[in-house]
Amino acid sequence: LDLQRGDPVSRPNIGDRVQRHAFTGTPYRLGFRGVVTGANGRTVRVLADDGIEWDADTLWLTTLKSQTLTRVDPADFRSLHVIPVPLPRAHGLVREGDGIWCVHTSDRVIVKLDVRDGREMDRVLLPAPHPEPHCLTTRDGQLWYCDATSGAICRILR
């Protein structure tokens, strides 16, 4: 999304929902909220709400009830580290450098937090009339988000 023009990108065909871990190539399937099915067919319910992001061999999850991000071991979903989030309704996540980007949908902001202590490192505001941020991903150093209501897919130029 160019914040000056607000031009969204067209909606792609989602296709197969099986994904592969970016580094190991291990297949996994994301299902209903808080359910992860591994390659072995084992399904585990976790306390994730809307955000999930790989970090090497661990996962970061949004945990809205406690207003935190939690890094877990995907083998048993044991909590490894927890950081606070500054605003309610945390959604999409992207791990980048020494931080993690986190969408706060209701506040229309994407905040980069230090993974060690949750300190705010950067912020992208997405005021109306731009599409409301919900999910988040990255490609070639660019952040992309989607609006769950309109279906708009946007690239943030920074």
C-alpha positions in Angstrom: 0.0 0.0 0.0 1.4 3.3 -1.0 0.3 5.5 1.9 0.1 8.5 -0.4 -2.2 6.8 -3.0 -3.7 3.9 -1.1 -3.6 1.5 -4.0 -4.4 -2.1 -2.9 -3.1 -5.1 -4.8 -5.7 -7.5 -6.3 -6.8 -10.6 -4.3 -4.8 -13.8 -5.1 -6.2 -17.4 -5.3 -5.4 -18.9 -1.9 -5.1 -22.5 -3.1 -3.8 -25.3 -0.8 -3.6 -24.4 2.8 -0.7 -26.7 3.6 2.4 -24.6 4.2 6.1 -25.5 4.6 8.4 -24.2 7.3 10.7 -21.6 5.6 13.9 -23.2 6.8 13.3 -26.9 7.4 10.7 -27.5 4.7 8.5 -29.4 7.2 4.9 -29.3 6.2 2.2 -28.1 8.6 -1.4 -27.1 8.2 -3.0 -24.1 9.9 -6.7 -24.7 10.6 -9.3 -23.1 12.8 -8.1 -20.5 15.3 -5.6 -22.0 17.7 -5.3 -25.4 16.0 -2.1 -26.6 14.3 -1.7 -30.0 12.6 1.9 -31.2 12.0 3.2 -33.5 9.3 2.6 -36.5 11.6 -1.1 -35.7 11.6 -1.0 -34.7 15.3 -3.3 -31.8 16.0 -2.7 -29.6 19.0 -4.9 -26.8 20.4 -2.9 -23.8 21.4 -3.8 -20.4 23.0 -3.2 -18.4 19.8 -5.8 -16.0 18.6 -5.0 -14.5 15.2 -1.2 -14.2 14.8 1.4 -17.0 14.2 4.9 -16.6 13.0 8.0 -18.9 12.7 11.2 -17.8 14.4 13.9 -20.4 13.5 12.5 -23.6 15.1 10.0 -21.8 17.4 6.6 -20.1 16.9 5.4 -16.7 18.0 1.7 -16.5 18.8 -0.6 -13.7 19.7 -2.3 -14.3 23.0 -5.1 -11.7 23.2 -6.5 -12.8 26.6 -3.2 -11.9 28.3 -2.3 -9.1 25.8 1.1 -10.6 25.0 3.1 -12.3 22.3 4.3 -15.8 23.3 7.2 -17.7 21.8 6.6 -21.5 22.0 8.3 -24.8 21.1 6.1 -26.3 18.4 6.9 -29.8 19.5 4.8 -29.4 22.7 3.7 -25.7 22.7 5.6 -25.1 25.9 6.0 -21.3 26.5 9.6 -20.2 26.0 9.3 -16.4 26.2 6.5 -13.8 26.7 6.5 -10.1 25.8 3.7 -7.5 26.3 2.0 -5.8 23.4 1.2 -2.0 23.7 -2.4 -2.1 22.4 -5.3 -4.5 22.3 -6.4 -6.8 19.5 -3.0 -8.0 18.3 -3.3 -9.9 15.0 -0.8 -10.6 12.2 2.9 -11.1 13.0 6.2 -10.9 11.1 9.6 -11.6 12.6 12.3 -9.2 11.4 15.9 -8.6 12.7 15.8 -8.1 16.4 12.1 -7.4 16.5 8.6 -8.7 15.6 6.0 -6.6 13.7 2.5 -6.9 15.2 -0.8 -5.6 13.7 -3.2 -3.9 16.1 -6.4 -3.9 14.0 -8.7 -1.7 16.1 -6.0 1.0 16.3 -5.0 0.7 12.6 -1.3 0.4 13.5 1.5 -2.0 12.9 4.1 -1.9 15.7 7.6 -3.4 15.7 8.5 -4.8 19.1 11.9 -5.8 20.5 11.7 -9.6 21.0 13.7 -9.4 24.2 11.4 -7.1 26.2 8.5 -5.8 24.0 9.9 -2.3 23.8 8.4 -0.4 20.8 11.0 0.0 18.0 9.0 1.3 15.1 5.4 2.1 14.1 3.4 2.3 10.8 0.0 4.1 11.0 -2.7 3.1 8.6 -5.5 5.7 9.0 -8.8 5.6 7.1 -9.5 5.5 4.2 -6.7 2.9 3.8 -7.8 -0.7 4.2 -7.8 -1.9 7.9 -4.8 -4.1 8.8 -5.5 -7.6 9.9 -3.1 -10.3 8.7 0.6 -9.6 8.0 3.4 -11.2 6.0 6.7 -10.1 4.4 8.5 -10.7 1.1 11.9 -9.3 0.0 11.9 -6.9 3.0 8.4 -5.4 2.3 5.5 -5.7 4.7 2.2 -6.9 3.2 -1.2 -6.9 5.0 -4.8 -7.7 4.2 -8.1 -6.2 5.2 -10.4 -9.0 6.6 -13.6 -7.0 5.7 -12.9 -5.8 2.1 -10.3 -8.5 1.1 -7.9 -5.9 0.0 -4.2 -7.0 0.0 -1.7 -4.1 0.5 2.0 -3.6 0.3 3.5 -1.0 2.6 6.2 1.1 1.0 8.8 2.1 3.6 
